Amino acid sequence: MTGELAKATQTYQELIESYPREMEAYAFLANLLSSQGDYERAANLVRQGLRISPDAVYLYEQLADFSIA
């Protein structure tokens, strides 16, 4: 909300390091990176999230969106 994208990116990366089995952190960071135009990294994060939670349908949607972009 404050526009501090670098801080948000760092926070999500720390969240992933602290809780590597929480798929949501990967999805949140992927959304943030895609909003900055880094679709390749975003897609890689979504793939990591899918390894953790292969039943999360919205991750497949994200992966498709980032791959097309």
C-alpha positions as CSV (number, residue, x, y, z in Angstrom):
1,M,0.0,0.0,0.0
2,T,2.9,2.4,0.7
3,G,4.6,1.6,-2.6
4,E,7.7,0.2,-1.0
5,L,8.1,-2.7,-3.3
6,A,11.7,-3.4,-2.4
7,K,10.7,-3.9,1.3
8,A,7.8,-6.0,0.3
9,T,10.0,-8.2,-1.9
10,Q,12.5,-8.6,1.0
11,T,9.7,-9.4,3.4
12,Y,8.3,-12.2,1.2
13,Q,11.7,-13.6,0.6
14,E,12.3,-13.8,4.3
15,L,8.9,-15.4,4.8
16,I,9.9,-18.1,2.2
17,E,13.2,-18.7,4.0
18,S,11.5,-19.0,7.4
19,Y,8.5,-21.0,6.2
20,P,9.5,-22.8,3.0
21,R,6.5,-25.1,3.1
22,E,4.0,-22.3,3.0
23,M,2.8,-22.0,-0.6
24,E,1.1,-18.6,-0.1
25,A,4.4,-16.8,0.3
26,Y,5.6,-18.0,-3.1
27,A,2.3,-16.8,-4.7
28,F,2.5,-13.4,-3.0
29,L,6.1,-12.8,-4.1
30,A,5.3,-14.0,-7.6
31,N,2.4,-11.5,-7.8
32,L,4.7,-8.7,-6.6
33,L,7.4,-9.6,-9.1
34,S,5.0,-9.9,-12.0
35,S,3.7,-6.4,-11.2
36,Q,7.3,-5.2,-11.7
37,G,7.5,-7.1,-15.0
38,D,9.8,-9.9,-13.7
39,Y,7.6,-12.7,-15.2
40,E,10.3,-15.3,-15.4
41,R,11.1,-15.2,-11.7
42,A,7.4,-15.0,-10.9
43,A,6.8,-18.2,-12.9
44,N,9.7,-20.0,-11.2
45,L,8.2,-19.1,-7.8
46,V,4.8,-20.4,-8.8
47,R,6.4,-23.7,-9.9
48,Q,8.0,-23.9,-6.4
49,G,4.6,-23.3,-4.9
50,L,3.1,-26.0,-7.1
51,R,5.6,-28.5,-5.8
52,I,4.3,-27.8,-2.3
53,S,0.6,-27.6,-3.1
54,P,-0.2,-29.2,-6.4
55,D,-3.9,-28.9,-5.8
56,A,-3.9,-25.0,-5.7
57,V,-5.8,-24.2,-8.9
58,Y,-5.0,-20.5,-8.8
59,L,-1.2,-21.3,-9.0
60,Y,-1.8,-22.9,-12.4
61,E,-3.7,-19.8,-13.4
62,Q,-0.8,-17.6,-12.3
63,L,1.7,-19.8,-14.1
64,A,-0.3,-19.5,-17.3
65,D,-0.6,-15.7,-17.0
66,F,3.2,-15.3,-16.3
67,S,4.1,-17.6,-19.1
68,I,2.0,-15.7,-21.6
69,A,3.4,-12.4,-20.3
